[in-house]
Amino acid sequence: MQTLIDRLVQTLDKSALFLGDEISEKYSVDWSGADPCKPAALLKPKNTEQLSSIMALCHEHEQPVVIQGGLTGLAGGATPQPGEVAISLERMQGIEEIDTTAMTMTAQAGTALQVLQEAAAEQDLFMPLDLGARGSCNIGGNVATNAGGTEVIRYGMTRSLVLGLEAVLADGTVINAMNKMVKNNSGYDLKHLFIGSEGTLGIVTRVVIQLQPKLKSSHTALCALQDYESVTRLLAELKRSLGSGLTGFELMWDNYYDKVLEVDTRLQNPFTQAHPFYLLVEYKDSSETAGRERFESALFEQIEAGLITDALIAQSHQDAARFWQIRDGIGELLQVLGPVSNQDISLPISELGEFSAALESRLKDRYSNMAVLLFGHIGDNNLHVVAYTGREEDKADINRDIMLMIGEHRGAITAEHGVGVLKRDFLDQSRSPSEIALMKTLKMAMDPKGILNPRRVI
Ligand SMILES: Cc1cc2nc3c(=O)[nH]c(=O)nc-3n(C[C@H](O)[C@H](O)[C@H](O)COP(=O)(O)OP(=O)(O)OC[C@H]3O[C@@H](n4cnc5c(N)ncnc54)[C@H](O)[C@@H]3O)c2cc1C
């Protein structure tokens, strides 16, 4: 290790290498909070070239590294493990180009998602990715985790927004795949190896994103529903009546909704009566007046049909923000609930209702004082489960029970947060032996010394 450090000192400027007490605590753990560990050294390359020389040296010395973006990951993937050198992309920031004709944006991997969103908006364009961690997460981290968020129902996950990228391999080789074209079938589309592979196959350094036109009007409603079947039927109806303008379909079970309102006393319940399900619906349109009419008439139709029990349509941006604060209240909850099993899972939408009822009942049978909170991007089959007893010692068993139950139903153990270290041992619950074998073959081919984000994902 000392020989490597000596060579890094010779190669890098002072602002790129940090050792011992120079390394702030923030680089010891990501947002998951999983087993904090100070990295053996912290490297902050300023560009692709410098990162490439760092990786060439680490490869030569067989030095394991962990890649860090905005550290908002929830799977423990960016948390260092003993002996690892952390490589932070935080100095590789900036937007290189916005092509308003092709509607593309080229940015460096360390740029915060919110910076991309604001830069797109300034050009009357829309960055079709949004998540609660927007101010801190980086586009490189979003690509590495194939992040989802609240726009997936219309625009898909990060994978569907990326036209091209640049990545550095474990041995320092730079792969330039900075494609800007929508159609390009010239051989293997290598960008997909890096999207969603959580930094195990390469380090994403630059990205080309397909932007979208900015839709002028946005309409939001908070609806109350009586049962899960109404939720699935409503989704089908609204997809028919609102088409691709349906941009949000976020379901909250009453257990989640009530808990958020109980914990965050700044929020007020906009309904006077209690309901089993609360649904946030968002619709975007190019015309304010026609959009509002279309949205309201689609909702009224479903109130008359009996699928919606009650609905509050936001009359202002402030109203809409208040509805979203309830949905986004999970951030506040996680600060106060103590030890929780926090899962993001996926199943076919038609099965999610029965699955969640069976899961809640199984967990409550097994553990005393068990509380289960359910919510999610149901339009994308994605359910978030927060389960807790208040006892740290139950957490690992609860995680395991949920993972095994997903396996029984052949669902996805992670819908959007990724496998990281926290779900690595359960990958076989969602992937077949042949899939896992091919993943290992790819890893061996691209990182034969196993130095890049080792022991994550597989
Ligand atoms: C409040 C909150 C809300 C969230 N909401 C959502 C949501 O709705 N949808 C969702 O999908 N996620 C969500 N997340 C999770 C998280 O924000 C995403 O996973 C995000 O994409 C991580 O980006 P990051 O830059 O913080 O990555 P990090 O946490 O730094 O890293 C995540 C993983 O990617 C790797 N990595 C990071 N940068 C690179 C790179 N340039 N090249 C290669 N590998 C890299 C790391 O090694 C690690 O394995 C949320 C998190 C929080 C805290």
The ligand as an SDF file (V2000), in Angstrom:
LIG
                    3D

 53 58  0  0  0  0  0  0  0  0999 V2000
  -34.0140   10.9450    0.1230 C   0  0  0  0  0  0  0  0  0  0  0  0
  -33.6140    9.9420   -0.9410 C   0  0  0  0  0  0  0  0  0  0  0  0
  -34.5100    9.6330   -1.9640 C   0  0  0  0  0  0  0  0  0  0  0  0
  -34.1440    8.7120   -2.9550 C   0  0  0  0  0  0  0  0  0  0  0  0
  -35.0480    8.4340   -3.9330 N   0  0  0  0  0  0  0  0  0  0  0  0
  -34.7080    7.5680   -4.9060 C   0  0  0  0  0  0  0  0  0  0  0  0
  -35.6370    7.2650   -5.9560 C   0  0  0  0  0  0  0  0  0  0  0  0
  -36.7750    7.7350   -5.9840 O   0  0  0  0  0  0  0  0  0  0  0  0
  -35.2240    6.4190   -6.9320 N   0  0  0  0  0  0  0  0  0  0  0  0
  -33.9690    5.8630   -6.9270 C   0  0  0  0  0  0  0  0  0  0  0  0
  -33.6450    5.1080   -7.8540 O   0  0  0  0  0  0  0  0  0  0  0  0
  -33.0950    6.1080   -5.9420 N   0  0  0  0  0  0  0  0  0  0  0  0
  -33.4160    6.9370   -4.9280 C   0  0  0  0  0  0  0  0  0  0  0  0
  -32.5410    7.1980   -3.9270 N   0  0  0  0  0  0  0  0  0  0  0  0
  -31.2250    6.5070   -3.9170 C   0  0  0  0  0  0  0  0  0  0  0  0
  -30.0640    7.3020   -4.5420 C   0  0  0  0  0  0  0  0  0  0  0  0
  -30.3150    8.6770   -4.5240 O   0  0  0  0  0  0  0  0  0  0  0  0
  -29.8060    6.8300   -5.9800 C   0  0  0  0  0  0  0  0  0  0  0  0
  -29.3830    5.4890   -5.9530 O   0  0  0  0  0  0  0  0  0  0  0  0
  -28.7560    7.6780   -6.7160 C   0  0  0  0  0  0  0  0  0  0  0  0
  -28.7950    7.3360   -8.0770 O   0  0  0  0  0  0  0  0  0  0  0  0
  -27.3440    7.4940   -6.1690 C   0  0  0  0  0  0  0  0  0  0  0  0
  -26.4980    8.5040   -6.7190 O   0  0  0  0  0  0  0  0  0  0  0  0
  -25.1950    9.0040   -5.9460 P   0  0  0  0  0  0  0  0  0  0  0  0
  -24.4700    9.9350   -6.8250 O   0  0  0  0  0  0  0  0  0  0  0  0
  -25.5530    9.5040   -4.6110 O   0  0  0  0  0  0  0  0  0  0  0  0
  -24.3830    7.6240   -5.8490 O   0  0  0  0  0  0  0  0  0  0  0  0
  -23.5500    7.0290   -4.6450 P   0  0  0  0  0  0  0  0  0  0  0  0
  -24.4210    6.8030   -3.4680 O   0  0  0  0  0  0  0  0  0  0  0  0
  -22.3230    7.7900   -4.4200 O   0  0  0  0  0  0  0  0  0  0  0  0
  -23.1670    5.5970   -5.2700 O   0  0  0  0  0  0  0  0  0  0  0  0
  -24.1440    4.6360   -5.5610 C   0  0  0  0  0  0  0  0  0  0  0  0
  -23.4630    3.4320   -6.2490 C   0  0  0  0  0  0  0  0  0  0  0  0
  -22.9990    3.8160   -7.5420 O   0  0  0  0  0  0  0  0  0  0  0  0
  -21.5590    3.7500   -7.6110 C   0  0  0  0  0  0  0  0  0  0  0  0
  -21.1320    4.9520   -8.3340 N   0  0  0  0  0  0  0  0  0  0  0  0
  -21.3360    6.2520   -7.9830 C   0  0  0  0  0  0  0  0  0  0  0  0
  -20.8630    7.0740   -8.9410 N   0  0  0  0  0  0  0  0  0  0  0  0
  -20.3500    6.2710   -9.9060 C   0  0  0  0  0  0  0  0  0  0  0  0
  -19.7210    6.5300  -11.1590 C   0  0  0  0  0  0  0  0  0  0  0  0
  -19.5190    7.7630  -11.6090 N   0  0  0  0  0  0  0  0  0  0  0  0
  -19.3320    5.4620  -11.8920 N   0  0  0  0  0  0  0  0  0  0  0  0
  -19.5220    4.1970  -11.4670 C   0  0  0  0  0  0  0  0  0  0  0  0
  -20.1040    3.8980  -10.2860 N   0  0  0  0  0  0  0  0  0  0  0  0
  -20.5140    4.9280   -9.5140 C   0  0  0  0  0  0  0  0  0  0  0  0
  -21.0870    3.6710   -6.1690 C   0  0  0  0  0  0  0  0  0  0  0  0
  -19.8910    2.9430   -6.0640 O   0  0  0  0  0  0  0  0  0  0  0  0
  -22.2400    2.9200   -5.5140 C   0  0  0  0  0  0  0  0  0  0  0  0
  -22.1340    1.5430   -5.7290 O   0  0  0  0  0  0  0  0  0  0  0  0
  -32.8800    8.0930   -2.9160 C   0  0  0  0  0  0  0  0  0  0  0  0
  -31.9800    8.4110   -1.8910 C   0  0  0  0  0  0  0  0  0  0  0  0
  -32.3330    9.3080   -0.9100 C   0  0  0  0  0  0  0  0  0  0  0  0
  -31.3410    9.6240    0.1610 C   0  0  0  0  0  0  0  0  0  0  0  0
  1  2  1  0
  2  3  1  0
  2 52  2  0
  3  4  2  0
  4  5  1  0
  4 50  1  0
  5  6  2  0
  6  7  1  0
  6 13  1  0
  7  8  2  0
  7  9  1  0
  9 10  1  0
 10 11  2  0
 10 12  1  0
 12 13  2  0
 13 14  1  0
 14 15  1  0
 14 50  1  0
 15 16  1  0
 16 17  1  0
 16 18  1  0
 18 19  1  0
 18 20  1  0
 20 21  1  0
 20 22  1  0
 22 23  1  0
 23 24  1  0
 24 25  2  0
 24 26  1  0
 24 27  1  0
 27 28  1  0
 28 29  2  0
 28 30  1  0
 28 31  1  0
 31 32  1  0
 32 33  1  0
 33 34  1  0
 33 48  1  0
 34 35  1  0
 35 36  1  0
 35 46  1  0
 36 37  1  0
 36 45  1  0
 37 38  2  0
 38 39  1  0
 39 40  1  0
 39 45  2  0
 40 41  1  0
 40 42  2  0
 42 43  1  0
 43 44  2  0
 44 45  1  0
 46 47  1  0
 46 48  1  0
 48 49  1  0
 50 51  2  0
 51 52  1  0
 52 53  1  0
M  END
$$$$
